[in-house]
């Protein structure tokens, strides 16, 4: 959790490259401990730092991994937080249909439910 705290401080002070590095280390530590909830929080922070560091595609990849961590817990609120941020990134990139799908609890992908799909 200390690594997450350092990453969060760097993120909040606009040091996005440093925040990305610290958040990545936090993800690795949490995953090694099989603390999937903390791994999800760290991965979402990594996604945010990447996005604000102008690395939008990498942020989307980080969002997908964060979502997987939260689904493992399971943590529906964590999944919803990731989907909300993923929608923001897609909207910024000019993908309004994907953004709308991520923001809608009734959206399904490949026949799977919104939460589990």
C-alpha positions as CSV (number, residue, x, y, z in Angstrom):
1,X,0.0,0.0,0.0
2,X,2.9,2.3,0.6
3,X,3.9,2.1,-3.1
4,X,0.3,3.0,-4.0
5,X,0.4,6.0,-1.7
6,X,3.6,7.2,-3.3
7,X,2.1,6.7,-6.8
8,X,-1.0,8.6,-5.8
9,X,1.0,11.5,-4.4
10,X,3.0,11.7,-7.7
11,X,-0.2,11.5,-9.7
12,X,-1.9,14.3,-7.7
13,X,1.1,16.6,-8.2
14,X,1.2,16.0,-12.0
15,X,4.3,13.8,-12.1
16,X,2.6,11.3,-14.4
17,X,5.7,9.4,-15.6
18,X,6.9,8.9,-12.0
19,X,3.3,8.0,-10.9
20,X,3.2,5.4,-13.7
21,X,6.4,3.8,-12.6
22,X,5.4,3.7,-8.9
23,X,1.9,2.4,-9.8
24,X,3.4,-0.3,-11.9
25,X,5.6,-1.4,-9.0
26,X,2.5,-1.3,-6.7
27,X,0.6,-3.6,-9.2
28,X,3.5,-6.1,-9.2
29,X,3.7,-6.1,-5.4
30,X,0.0,-6.5,-4.9
31,X,-0.2,-9.3,-7.5
32,X,2.7,-11.1,-5.9
33,X,0.7,-11.1,-2.7
34,X,-2.5,-12.1,-4.6
35,X,-4.2,-9.0,-3.2
36,X,-6.4,-8.6,-6.3
37,X,-8.3,-5.6,-4.9
38,X,-5.1,-3.6,-4.3
39,X,-3.8,-4.7,-7.7
40,X,-7.0,-3.4,-9.3
41,X,-6.6,0.0,-7.5
42,X,-3.0,0.2,-8.5
43,X,-3.7,-0.7,-12.1
44,X,-6.5,1.9,-12.3
45,X,-4.1,4.5,-10.9
46,X,-1.6,3.4,-13.6
47,X,-4.2,3.8,-16.2
48,X,-5.0,7.4,-15.0
49,X,-1.4,8.3,-14.9
50,X,-0.8,7.0,-18.4
51,X,-3.8,8.8,-19.8
52,X,-2.8,12.2,-18.3
53,X,0.7,11.5,-19.5
54,X,-0.6,11.4,-23.1
55,X,-0.4,7.6,-23.4
56,X,-4.1,6.9,-24.1
57,X,-3.7,3.5,-25.8
58,X,-1.5,2.2,-22.9
59,X,-4.1,3.6,-20.5
60,X,-6.8,1.5,-22.2
61,X,-4.6,-1.6,-21.8
62,X,-4.1,-0.8,-18.2
63,X,-7.9,-0.4,-17.8
64,X,-8.5,-3.8,-19.2
65,X,-6.1,-5.3,-16.7
66,X,-7.6,-3.3,-13.8
67,X,-11.0,-4.6,-14.8
68,X,-9.8,-8.2,-14.7
69,X,-8.3,-7.7,-11.2
70,X,-11.6,-6.2,-9.9
71,X,-13.6,-9.1,-11.5
72,X,-11.3,-11.6,-9.7
73,X,-12.1,-10.1,-6.2
74,X,-15.2,-9.7,-7.2
75,X,-15.6,-6.0,-6.8
76,X,-18.6,-4.6,-8.9
77,X,-17.8,-1.0,-7.8
78,X,-14.2,-1.4,-8.9
79,X,-15.4,-2.7,-12.3
80,X,-17.8,0.2,-12.6
81,X,-15.0,2.7,-11.8
82,X,-12.8,1.2,-14.5
83,X,-15.6,1.2,-17.0
84,X,-16.3,4.8,-16.3
85,X,-12.7,5.8,-16.8
86,X,-12.4,3.6,-19.9
87,X,-15.4,5.4,-21.3
88,X,-13.6,8.7,-20.7
89,X,-10.6,7.6,-22.6
90,X,-12.6,6.2,-25.5
91,X,-14.5,9.5,-25.7
92,X,-11.3,11.5,-25.8
93,X,-9.9,9.3,-28.5
94,X,-13.0,9.9,-30.7
95,X,-14.7,6.5,-30.1
96,X,-18.2,7.6,-28.9
97,X,-19.9,4.3,-29.6
98,X,-17.4,2.4,-27.4
99,X,-17.5,5.1,-24.8
100,X,-21.3,4.9,-24.6
101,X,-21.2,1.1,-24.4
102,X,-18.7,1.3,-21.5
103,X,-20.9,3.8,-19.7
104,X,-24.1,1.8,-20.1
105,X,-25.0,-1.0,-17.7
106,X,-27.2,-2.6,-20.4
107,X,-24.4,-2.9,-22.9
108,X,-23.3,-6.4,-23.8
109,X,-20.2,-7.6,-25.6
110,X,-20.3,-11.0,-27.3
111,X,-23.4,-12.0,-25.5
112,X,-21.8,-11.5,-22.0
113,X,-23.3,-9.4,-19.3
114,X,-22.0,-5.9,-18.7
115,X,-20.3,-6.8,-15.4
116,X,-18.8,-10.1,-16.3
117,X,-18.2,-9.6,-20.0
